[in-house]
Amino acid sequence: MSEPGGGFHLPSPSSQPIVTSLGIALMLVGLVPDARIWRMAIVSLGAMVFLIGVWLWVSDAVAEYRNLPD
């Protein structure tokens, strides 16, 4: 008996989850109570890294999903 879907699909390895978690870690480090002004720069940098990581992760997943065989 053959499978109707032809098996299952696993996504290819990616670095986007690591980049996204690095952005979250930077944001959390910037939230540590301190009297210095540079912590807002760390939060902003972490937010940018997080958003870029999520954007790349989602765009890769959508492109991979569109290229699946029927």
C-alpha positions in Angstrom: 0.0 0.0 0.0 1.5 3.3 -1.0 1.2 6.6 1.0 -1.0 9.2 -0.6 1.1 12.2 0.5 4.5 10.6 -0.5 5.9 10.8 3.0 6.6 13.8 5.1 8.7 17.0 4.8 11.3 18.3 7.2 12.6 21.8 6.9 16.2 22.4 6.0 18.6 23.6 8.7 18.6 27.3 9.3 20.4 29.9 11.4 17.3 32.1 11.8 16.2 30.7 15.2 19.7 31.4 16.6 19.6 35.0 15.2 16.1 35.6 16.6 17.1 34.3 20.1 20.2 36.5 20.0 18.0 39.5 19.4 15.7 38.5 22.3 18.8 38.1 24.6 20.1 41.5 23.6 16.8 43.1 24.4 16.7 41.4 27.8 20.3 42.5 28.6 19.3 46.1 27.8 16.5 45.9 30.2 18.8 45.2 33.2 18.4 48.2 35.6 21.3 50.6 35.2 21.7 54.3 35.2 23.6 54.4 31.8 22.0 55.6 28.6 23.7 52.9 26.4 21.1 50.3 27.5 18.5 51.8 25.2 20.9 51.4 22.3 21.3 47.7 23.3 17.5 47.3 23.4 17.1 48.9 20.0 19.9 46.8 18.5 18.3 43.7 20.0 14.9 44.6 18.6 16.4 45.2 15.1 18.2 41.8 15.2 15.0 40.1 16.4 12.9 41.6 13.7 15.4 40.8 10.9 15.7 37.3 12.2 11.9 36.8 12.3 11.5 38.3 8.8 14.2 36.0 7.3 12.8 33.0 9.1 9.3 33.5 7.9 10.3 34.4 4.4 12.4 31.2 4.1 9.6 29.1 5.5 7.1 30.6 3.0 9.5 30.1 0.1 10.2 26.5 1.2 6.4 25.8 1.6 5.7 27.2 -1.9 8.4 24.9 -3.4 6.9 21.7 -2.0 5.8 19.1 -4.5 2.1 18.6 -4.8 
